């Protein structure tokens, strides 16, 4: 007993000495804490195809440094708008650094952004001024999300004051990015702010002589100091088009498609890919049933499988298999299946539908909207016009030959 009391006295003495040392160095006591895992807040991006590949949190964690990197017209700024819109729904303050003058209020409104409550920063000057202002806003902790569009458009002061005839300093922008990201890594974690740095892809020298490879601007600093990197590429050709039939029955392009790759993450599995749509005019309304099934069959969850456009669920206890090509009918079948016997301690679900919703964190209003959408069934916009064989406008071979001869 005496030994136990002696150990407790030594621990208290060491803790007191540590606090005195922190005070002497001017370090906040919050910097030294227990290693127990705290509840990390995740903010969804608003695009369920992207959220499903970001790990169990289904979003971007607070207090992190994020990079959206990709080609031109791939949807980087659009994804930033969607993230800001989701944060504003949670009552959080957001800011947008319009470095390359890409901000378009009507486009932001169509993505759900409340532009009246969005702080817009533009025409500040050199990259150093943008960096100092960004660090100050992060340190205050008043803003939950700050989107910088883009870091590749920031011009260092030494390069800004020189004329076009003077020789530019090699690696000046990369050194600036390294200093900025090193500072932001610690400051974002301390304040809980999410900083999204939008970056561009360039064609640089490859490994072998005479070869070219896609590289991000800013050197290797982004790879080391960011918590998450999402590389976005535009899908070209007919495969990357979203079409809709007009009044005359002709296909009209109303959107495009992009592919996102989780290049680096500390909160999930890297290397996962997803594909999402970008509407050119008004933003597309997300179907809760499609979002639910997409997440349920995503990598890392895989509660539901899709084989040849048929949804399949297997009861692990009885081995019973339910399947359907209709998404709404399949969800209703999930409501009739019992929940697996092997569940977590606080899981009180009674059906397979409730069990999957609990694992995917579909609770509250999203769950209410999902149940309501299942009960209503598919709308006229969800029905594929190409599946209707009665009015496809096709004619047989003999009729076509007769028309040609006439």
C-alpha positions in Angstrom: 0.0 0.0 0.0 2.8 2.3 0.9 4.4 1.6 -2.5 1.2 2.5 -4.3 0.9 5.8 -2.4 4.6 6.5 -3.2 4.0 6.0 -6.9 0.9 8.3 -6.9 3.0 11.0 -5.1 5.7 10.7 -7.8 3.2 10.9 -10.6 1.7 14.1 -9.1 5.1 15.6 -8.7 6.0 14.8 -12.3 2.8 16.3 -13.5 3.4 19.5 -11.5 6.9 19.8 -12.9 5.6 19.3 -16.4 3.0 22.1 -15.9 5.7 24.4 -14.6 7.9 23.7 -17.7 5.0 24.3 -20.1 4.3 27.6 -18.3 8.0 28.6 -18.6 8.0 27.8 -22.3 4.8 29.7 -22.9 3.0 26.5 -24.1 -0.7 26.0 -23.5 -1.6 23.1 -21.2 -4.1 21.9 -23.8 -1.2 20.8 -26.0 -0.4 18.0 -23.5 -3.4 15.7 -23.0 -4.6 12.1 -22.8 -4.2 9.8 -25.8 -7.8 8.6 -25.6 -9.7 8.9 -28.9 -12.1 11.8 -28.8 -15.2 12.2 -30.9 -13.9 13.7 -34.1 -16.4 15.9 -36.1 -16.8 15.0 -39.7 -18.4 17.4 -42.2 -19.8 15.7 -45.4 -18.8 17.1 -48.8 -22.4 17.0 -50.0 -21.5 14.5 -52.7 -22.3 11.0 -51.5 -20.1 9.4 -54.1 -17.1 11.2 -52.5 -18.2 10.7 -48.9 -18.5 7.0 -49.4 -14.7 6.7 -50.1 -13.5 8.9 -47.3 -13.6 6.3 -44.6 -16.0 5.5 -41.7 -16.5 9.2 -40.9 -18.2 9.7 -44.3 -16.8 13.2 -44.6 -13.8 15.5 -43.9 -12.6 15.7 -40.3 -12.4 19.0 -38.5 -9.0 20.5 -37.9 -7.3 19.2 -41.0 -5.5 20.5 -44.1 -7.0 19.2 -47.3 -5.9 19.4 -51.0 -8.3 19.3 -54.0 -6.0 18.8 -56.9 -7.0 18.2 -60.5 -7.1 19.3 -64.1 -8.9 22.3 -65.4 -12.7 22.0 -65.5 -12.7 18.9 -63.3 -14.9 20.1 -60.5 -12.5 21.3 -57.8 -14.2 24.6 -57.1 -17.6 23.0 -57.4 -16.7 20.5 -54.7 -15.5 23.4 -52.6 -18.9 25.0 -53.0 -20.7 21.8 -52.0 -18.5 21.5 -48.9 -19.2 25.0 -47.8 -23.0 24.5 -48.3 -23.0 21.4 -46.1 -21.0 23.3 -43.4 -23.5 26.2 -43.5 -26.4 23.8 -43.0 -24.7 22.9 -39.7 -24.5 26.6 -38.7 -20.8 27.1 -39.3 -19.0 30.1 -40.7 -17.1 29.7 -43.9 -14.7 31.8 -46.0 -13.6 31.6 -49.7 -10.2 33.0 -50.9 -10.9 34.0 -54.5 -7.2 34.1 -55.6 -7.7 33.3 -59.3 -11.1 35.2 -59.6 -13.0 31.9 -60.1 -15.9 32.8 -57.7 -19.3 33.0 -59.4 -22.2 33.9 -57.0 -24.9 32.3 -59.2 -22.9 29.1 -59.4 -22.4 29.1 -55.7 -26.1 29.6 -55.1 -27.0 26.7 -57.3 -24.7 24.5 -55.2 -26.6 25.5 -52.0 -24.2 28.2 -50.7 -25.6 31.0 -48.7 -23.6 33.8 -50.3 -24.8 36.4 -47.8 -23.1 34.6 -45.0 -20.0 33.6 -46.9 -16.8 35.7 -46.3 -15.1 36.4 -49.7 -11.4 37.4 -49.7 -9.9 38.6 -53.0 -7.4 41.0 -54.6 -5.1 40.9 -51.5 -1.8 41.0 -53.4 1.2 38.8 -53.0 1.2 35.2 -51.9 2.8 36.2 -48.6 -0.1 38.5 -47.8 -2.6 35.8 -48.6 -0.6 33.4 -46.4 -0.5 35.7 -43.4 -4.2 36.5 -43.6 -5.0 32.8 -43.9 -2.9 31.9 -40.9 -4.6 34.7 -38.9 -8.1 33.5 -39.8 -7.2 30.0 -38.8 -5.7 31.0 -35.5 -8.9 32.9 -34.5 -11.0 29.7 -34.8 -14.0 31.6 -36.0 -14.2 29.9 -39.4 -14.9 26.2 -39.7 -14.0 25.9 -43.4 -11.7 28.1 -45.5 -11.4 27.3 -49.2 -8.4 28.7 -51.1 -8.9 28.8 -54.8 -6.2 28.3 -55.7 -2.8 28.0 -54.1 -1.2 27.6 -57.5 -2.4 31.2 -58.5 -0.6 32.8 -55.5 2.4 34.8 -56.7 5.3 35.3 -54.3 6.3 39.0 -53.7 9.8 38.6 -55.2 8.2 37.3 -58.4 5.4 39.9 -58.3 7.7 42.9 -58.2 10.1 41.7 -60.9 9.5 42.6 -64.5 9.0 40.0 -67.3 12.5 40.6 -68.5 14.2 39.7 -65.2 15.2 36.2 -64.4 12.8 34.5 -62.0 14.1 32.6 -58.9 13.8 28.9 -59.3 11.6 27.1 -56.8 10.2 30.3 -55.2 6.6 29.2 -55.2 7.5 25.7 -53.9 9.3 27.1 -51.0 6.4 29.4 -50.1 4.0 26.5 -50.3 6.3 24.5 -48.0 6.4 27.2 -45.3 2.6 27.8 -45.5 1.6 24.1 -45.2 4.0 23.5 -42.3 2.4 26.3 -40.4 -1.2 25.4 -41.3 -0.7 21.7 -40.2 -0.4 22.7 -36.6 -2.7 25.7 -36.6 -5.7 23.9 -38.2 -5.4 21.1 -35.6 -5.3 23.6 -32.7 -8.3 25.7 -33.9 -10.4 22.9 -35.5 -10.5 24.7 -38.9 -10.7 22.8 -42.2 -8.5 24.5 -44.8 -9.0 23.3 -48.4 -6.2 24.2 -50.7 -7.2 23.9 -54.4 -4.3 22.9 -56.6 -3.6 22.4 -60.3 -2.0 19.6 -62.1 0.9 20.4 -64.5 2.9 18.3 -67.0 6.4 18.0 -65.6 9.5 16.0 -66.3 9.1 12.3 -65.8 11.5 9.8 -64.2 13.0 8.7 -67.5 14.7 11.3 -69.8 12.3 12.7 -72.4 9.1 11.6 -70.6 6.4 13.7 -69.1 4.3 13.1 -66.0 1.4 14.9 -64.2 2.6 16.7 -61.1 1.0 19.1 -58.6 2.3 22.6 -58.1 4.1 23.4 -54.9 6.6 20.6 -54.9 6.4 17.7 -52.4 5.2 19.8 -49.5 1.5 18.9 -50.2 2.3 15.2 -50.0 3.9 15.5 -46.6 1.9 18.1 -44.7 -1.7 17.6 -45.8 -4.0 15.2 -44.0 -6.0 14.3 -47.1 -5.4 14.7 -50.8 -8.2 14.2 -53.4 -7.2 14.2 -57.0 -10.0 14.9 -59.4 -9.9 14.1 -63.1 -12.5 15.0 -65.8 -14.0 12.1 -67.8 -13.7 13.0 -71.4 -15.8 11.8 -74.3 -19.4 10.5 -74.3 -18.8 8.5 -71.1 -18.3 11.9 -69.3 -21.6 13.5 -70.4 -24.9 13.7 -68.6 -27.7 14.0 -71.1 -31.4 14.5 -71.0 -34.0 14.3 -73.7 -35.7 17.6 -74.7 -39.2 18.1 -76.0 -38.2 16.9 -79.5 -36.6 13.7 -78.1 -33.0 14.8 -78.8 -30.2 14.3 -76.2 -29.0 17.5 -74.7 -25.9 17.7 -72.6 -26.8 19.1 -69.1 -23.7 18.0 -67.1 -20.4 16.2 -67.0 -18.7 13.5 -64.9 -15.5 13.4 -63.0 -13.5 10.8 -61.2 -12.0 11.4 -57.7 -9.0 9.4 -56.3 -8.1 9.4 -52.6 -4.4 10.0 -53.1 -3.7 10.3 -49.3 -5.8 10.1 -46.2 -5.1 9.5 -42.5 -8.7 8.6 -41.7 -9.5 5.8 -44.1 -8.2 3.7 -47.0 -6.1 5.5 -49.6 -6.4 4.5 -53.3 -10.2 4.4 -53.5 -11.9 6.0 -56.5 -15.4 7.3 -57.1 -17.3 8.9 -59.9 -19.7 11.9 -59.5 -21.8 14.1 -61.8 -21.6 17.9 -62.1 -24.6 19.7 -63.5 -23.9 22.7 -65.7 -27.0 24.8 -64.7 -29.1 24.1 -61.6 -27.6 21.5 -59.3 -29.0 18.1 -59.3 -31.3 17.1 -56.4 -29.9 14.0 -54.6 -32.2 11.0 -54.5 -32.0 9.6 -50.9 -32.6 6.0 -52.1 -29.7 6.2 -54.6 -27.5 7.7 -52.0 -28.3 5.0 -49.5 -27.7 2.1 -51.8 -24.5 3.7 -53.2 -23.0 4.0 -49.7 -24.2 0.5 -48.7 -22.3 -1.1 -51.6 -19.2 1.1 -51.3 -15.8 -0.2 -50.6 -15.3 -0.7 -46.8 -19.1 -1.3 -46.1 -20.3 -3.7 -48.8 -23.6 -4.6 -47.0 -25.3 -4.7 -50.4 -23.8 -6.0 -53.6 -24.8 -5.0 -57.2 -24.4 -7.6 -59.9 -25.7 -6.8 -63.4 -27.9 -4.0 -62.2 -29.4 -6.2 -59.5 -29.2 -5.4 -55.8 -28.4 -8.4 -53.6 -28.4 -8.7 -49.8 -27.5 -11.9 -47.9 -28.6 -12.6 -44.4 -25.5 -13.8 -42.6 -27.5 -15.8 -40.0 -29.9 -17.7 -42.2 -28.2 -17.5 -45.6 -31.4 -16.1 -47.2 -30.7 -14.0 -50.2 -33.0 -11.2 -51.4 -32.5 -9.5 -54.7 -34.3 -7.0 -56.9 -33.5 -4.7 -59.9 -35.9 -2.0 -58.5 -34.1 0.1 -55.8 -37.3 1.0 -54.0 -38.6 -2.6 -53.9 -35.2 -3.7 -52.7 -35.3 -1.2 -49.8 -38.8 -2.5 -48.8 -37.4 -6.0 -48.8 -34.6 -4.9 -46.4 -37.3 -3.6 -44.0 -38.7 -7.2 -43.8 -35.4 -8.9 -43.1 -34.3 -9.3 -39.5 -31.1 -7.5 -38.3 -27.9 -9.7 -37.9 -27.5 -11.2 -34.5 -23.9 -10.0 -34.3 -24.2 -6.3 -33.6 -22.6 -3.7 -31.4 -23.7 -3.3 -27.8 -25.8 -0.1 -28.4 -27.3 -1.3 -31.7 -31.1 -1.8 -31.1 -32.0 -2.3 -34.7 -34.6 -4.9 -35.5 -34.5 -5.0 -39.3 -31.6 -5.2 -41.8 -32.7 -1.8 -43.1 -32.2 -0.2 -39.6 -28.9 -2.1 -39.1 -27.4 -0.7 -42.4 -28.7 2.8 -41.7 -27.1 2.7 -38.3 -23.7 1.6 -39.7 -23.9 4.3 -42.4 -24.9 6.9 -39.8 -28.1 7.7 -41.6 -30.0 9.2 -38.7 -32.4 12.1 -38.0 -33.8 14.0 -40.9 -31.8 12.1 -43.6 -33.4 8.9 -42.3 -36.9 10.4 -42.3 -36.4 11.6 -45.9 -35.1 8.2 -47.0 -38.2 6.4 -45.5 -40.5 8.9 -47.1 -38.9 8.5 -50.5 -39.2 4.7 -50.3 -42.8 4.9 -49.4 -43.6 7.3 -52.2 -41.7 5.3 -54.8 -39.9 6.5 -57.9 -40.8 9.7 -59.6 -41.2 10.3 -63.3 -37.7 11.8 -63.5 -36.1 8.6 -62.1 -37.6 6.4 -64.8 -35.1 5.8 -67.6 -36.7 6.7 -70.9 -34.4 4.3 -72.8 -36.1 1.3 -71.0 -39.5 2.1 -72.6 -39.6 0.0 -75.8 -43.1 1.1 -76.7 -42.1 4.6 -77.8 -38.5 4.4 -78.8 -39.1 5.7 -82.4 -37.5 2.6 -84.0 -38.7 1.0 -87.2 -38.0 -2.5 -88.7 -35.7 -3.2 -91.6 -38.4 -3.4 -94.3 -39.9 0.0 -93.3 -36.4 1.6 -93.4 -35.6 0.2 -96.8 -39.0 1.4 -98.2 -38.2 4.9 -96.9 -34.8 4.9 -98.6 -36.3 3.8 -101.9 -39.0 6.4 -101.8 
